[in-house]
Amino acid sequence: MEPTSAVSRTPDSRDALRTGMKTGGEDAQRARFKRGVLIGSLAVFTLVTGFGATFPYMQRRRDELGCDAACIGSMTSASSCLRLVGAVIVGRLSDKMGRRPMLWLSVIGCAASLAIALVMDSLNGLWLSAIPSSLFNHSGSVLKALFADYANDAGLPDVERASAMGNLGMAVGSSFVIG
């Protein structure tokens, strides 16, 4: 009978968690996480820059259509109420349908609002243009949830998750400055 030799085995994820070693799969997950954070941050940067660039135009448009202080205040209040309702709707849908479809819905809502605002030449049109964006443009919240999901799935430490949230905040702040 031949002596049995020790079987060498590659470390699996349980060994890596126990000893702190990294496996090839963890590096791939970390790379996917970083790429997702970059793409998500660029998407929010683009959306918020577009908002910042069109904001002065929309204010001038309201002035041209005769929207006084009470009109602007009521539009802002109505938009805030719609955002509150939309946050609940988008949050529940993102839990059921997934985060990515809700990100697309956010982009479509923003584009629809801009299209309605550009086509309509009345205060009623401006009121209508606030509805899709206020209800569905919750890309920042959905991206935060998506980043947290990715970090949890990859088993990354809380520092990585916090870094992703910081990058998202930096993208929003930079886009306001540029837009």
Disulfide bonds with the S-S distance in Angstrom:
Cys67-Cys71 2.22
